[in-house]
């Protein structure tokens, strides 16, 4: 039975590396895969999934108005797909996540999604929230804060290196823009949680 998977983490946890490795394992076994990534993130070039360690692969892209069920069904007309992989899954709309459940349930194609869970403000991305609700299986990809604890949050820096708490939810960037932190150090860096502290 096909399933919808959500592999989630903070920045720089190696999500794209894991996606590319899993896709390679299928391809090495002679099985066809279908790779998708967000059209809005072209840091590695257009229509390409790439890892910080230097590996990459061409991919199809999706935008906010694409029907992923129709896109996948058209791809299947070219031949069977053993597994579909979606990078930057936080950029999916909730409706597109439902479309991926239709791919799994009606087309019987496993779909593995990789993306961030929360944004720099500590809020769920809409696509990630839908995946957390609808995925058959969820797996956390772990990375660490500078203190050695598990990083669960993402903080955003401005061009001068200062942490910011306002702005658009989506701003494409890498290590120059984002840093992964544990909740405690995220609160310290962004000055969050202070107004709710209880005085003892």
Secondary structure as UniProt FT lines:
FT   STRAND          4..9
FT   TURN            11..12
FT   HELIX           15..28
FT   TURN            29..30
FT   STRAND          33..38
FT   TURN            39..40
FT   TURN            43..44
FT   TURN            46..47
FT   STRAND          48..50
FT   TURN            52..53
FT   STRAND          56..58
FT   STRAND          60..62
FT   TURN            64..65
FT   HELIX           68..76
FT   TURN            77..78
FT   STRAND          83..86
FT   HELIX           89..91
FT   HELIX           94..107
FT   STRAND          110..116
FT   TURN            120..121
FT   HELIX           126..134
FT   STRAND          137..140
FT   TURN            146..147
FT   STRAND          153..157
FT   TURN            159..160
FT   STRAND          163..164
FT   TURN            175..177
FT   STRAND          178..181
FT   HELIX           183..190
FT   HELIX           194..196
//
